[in-house]
Amino acid sequence: MAALTVWRFGDPGAARRALETLEVFQKQGAVTVQDAATVSWPPERKRPRTEQHHHLAGPLALEGAFWGLFFGLLFFVPLLGVAVGAALGALSGSLADVGIDDDFIDAVRSEVQPGTSALFVLTSQPVDERVRAAFGDGGARVIETNHSKDEEERLRGYFGSM
């Protein structure tokens, strides 16, 4: 079972710093990272900055198309207007097929706002309690979705690099 976990931090630089912690836990075997990306949203900017972190990606990493689609739905669809939003909204149905539903998208969209940052991590298993505790100590809020084996296979079929 794969898990997509989003750690939302209260300042624009915290997610980038959290990558170091994630790397330590990966080396200790507490988490198996398949893919990771960060969003940083300084309060003065209209849009967030997104970045995929290939150095943490495992052999089952997703193509950049996944992150582009996902971040587009999260942060840019609300800005594009009704016509484009409707067309991209249809794409969100594809994400629902892989276990990323509208509730998850809405939760992330409402939490990741100007002045915050977020670390998005796709792991092979649900996140270990030690990892949760470490990020929780940093004031992170967690939003997550777990994927069944079928949803994980569809996700990799749509966006996988293999």
C-alpha positions as CSV (number, residue, x, y, z in Angstrom):
1,M,0.0,0.0,0.0
2,A,1.4,3.4,-1.0
3,A,0.7,6.6,0.9
4,L,0.7,10.2,-0.3
5,T,1.5,12.4,2.7
6,V,1.5,16.2,2.7
7,W,3.3,18.0,5.6
8,R,2.2,21.7,5.8
9,F,4.5,24.1,7.6
10,G,3.8,27.6,8.8
11,D,6.7,29.3,7.0
12,P,7.8,29.3,3.3
13,G,11.2,27.7,4.0
14,A,10.3,24.9,6.4
15,A,9.4,22.2,3.8
16,R,12.8,22.5,2.2
17,R,14.5,22.1,5.6
18,A,12.3,19.1,6.3
19,L,13.9,17.3,3.4
20,E,17.0,16.8,5.4
21,T,15.0,15.1,8.2
22,L,13.3,13.0,5.6
23,E,16.6,11.9,4.2
24,V,17.8,10.9,7.7
25,F,14.7,8.7,8.2
26,Q,15.1,7.2,4.8
27,K,18.7,6.2,5.6
28,Q,17.5,4.7,8.9
29,G,14.8,2.7,7.1
30,A,11.9,4.4,8.9
31,V,10.4,5.4,5.6
32,T,10.8,4.3,1.9
33,V,10.4,7.4,-0.2
34,Q,9.3,6.7,-3.8
35,D,8.9,10.4,-4.7
36,A,9.0,13.8,-3.1
37,A,8.2,17.4,-4.0
38,T,8.0,20.7,-2.1
39,V,5.9,23.8,-2.4
40,S,7.1,27.1,-1.0
41,W,4.7,30.1,-1.0
42,P,6.2,33.4,0.3
43,P,3.4,35.7,1.4
44,E,4.3,38.3,-1.2
45,R,3.9,36.0,-4.2
46,K,0.7,35.2,-6.1
47,R,1.7,31.6,-6.8
48,P,3.8,29.0,-5.0
49,R,7.1,27.7,-6.2
50,T,7.1,23.9,-6.7
51,E,10.0,21.6,-7.0
52,Q,10.4,17.8,-7.4
53,H,13.2,16.2,-5.5
54,H,14.8,13.5,-7.7
55,H,17.6,12.8,-5.2
56,L,15.0,11.2,-2.9
57,A,13.0,9.4,-5.5
58,G,13.1,5.6,-5.5
59,P,12.9,3.2,-8.4
60,L,9.1,3.6,-8.5
61,A,9.1,7.4,-8.8
62,L,6.4,9.1,-10.7
63,E,6.9,11.1,-13.9
64,G,7.0,14.9,-13.6
65,A,3.6,14.9,-15.3
66,F,2.0,13.7,-12.1
67,W,3.4,16.5,-10.1
68,G,2.5,19.1,-12.8
69,L,-1.1,17.9,-13.0
70,F,-1.4,17.6,-9.2
71,F,0.0,21.1,-8.5
72,G,-1.9,22.6,-11.4
73,L,-5.2,21.3,-9.9
74,L,-4.2,22.5,-6.4
75,F,-2.9,25.9,-7.1
76,F,-3.6,27.1,-10.6
77,V,-7.1,25.9,-11.5
78,P,-8.8,28.4,-9.1
79,L,-6.9,31.2,-10.9
80,L,-7.7,30.1,-14.5
81,G,-11.4,30.7,-14.7
82,V,-14.4,28.7,-15.4
83,A,-13.7,27.4,-18.9
84,V,-10.2,26.1,-18.3
85,G,-11.2,25.1,-14.7
86,A,-13.9,22.8,-16.1
87,A,-11.6,21.1,-18.5
88,L,-9.0,20.5,-15.9
89,G,-11.7,19.5,-13.4
90,A,-12.3,16.5,-15.6
91,L,-8.7,15.5,-15.1
92,S,-9.3,15.5,-11.4
93,G,-11.6,12.5,-12.0
94,S,-8.5,10.6,-13.2
95,L,-6.8,11.4,-9.8
96,A,-9.9,10.1,-8.0
97,D,-9.4,6.8,-9.8
98,V,-6.0,6.5,-8.1
99,G,-7.1,7.5,-4.6
100,I,-6.6,11.2,-4.7
101,D,-10.2,12.5,-4.3
102,D,-11.7,16.0,-4.2
103,D,-11.7,16.0,-0.3
104,F,-7.9,15.4,-0.3
105,I,-7.4,18.1,-3.0
106,D,-9.6,20.6,-1.1
107,A,-7.8,19.9,2.2
108,V,-4.4,20.5,0.7
109,R,-5.6,23.6,-1.1
110,S,-7.1,25.1,2.1
111,E,-3.9,24.4,4.1
112,V,-1.2,25.5,1.7
113,Q,-1.6,29.2,1.4
114,P,0.7,32.2,1.0
115,G,3.2,32.2,3.9
116,T,3.4,28.4,4.2
117,S,5.3,25.6,2.6
118,A,4.6,21.9,2.1
119,L,6.5,18.6,1.7
120,F,4.7,16.1,-0.5
121,V,6.0,12.5,-0.1
122,L,4.9,9.4,-1.8
123,T,6.0,6.4,0.3
124,S,5.7,2.7,-0.1
125,Q,4.0,2.3,3.3
126,P,2.1,4.7,5.6
127,V,4.4,7.0,7.4
128,D,6.2,5.7,10.5
129,E,5.3,7.2,13.9
130,R,8.9,8.4,14.4
131,V,8.6,10.5,11.2
132,R,5.2,11.9,12.2
133,A,6.6,12.9,15.6
134,A,9.7,14.6,14.1
135,F,7.6,16.7,11.7
136,G,4.9,17.3,14.3
137,D,7.6,18.8,16.6
138,G,8.3,21.3,13.8
139,G,4.6,22.5,13.9
140,A,3.7,20.6,10.7
141,R,0.1,19.6,9.9
142,V,-0.4,16.4,8.1
143,I,-2.8,15.6,5.3
144,E,-2.6,12.1,3.9
145,T,-4.3,9.6,1.7
146,N,-3.5,5.9,1.5
147,H,-3.8,3.9,-1.7
148,S,-5.0,0.4,-2.2
149,K,-2.8,-1.9,-4.3
150,D,-5.1,-1.4,-7.2
151,E,-5.0,2.4,-6.9
152,E,-1.3,2.3,-6.6
153,E,-1.0,0.2,-9.8
154,R,-3.3,2.6,-11.6
155,L,-1.3,5.6,-10.4
156,R,1.9,4.0,-11.7
157,G,0.2,3.1,-14.9
158,Y,-0.9,6.7,-15.5
159,F,2.2,8.5,-14.2
160,G,4.9,5.9,-13.4
161,S,8.4,6.0,-14.8
162,M,8.6,2.3,-15.3
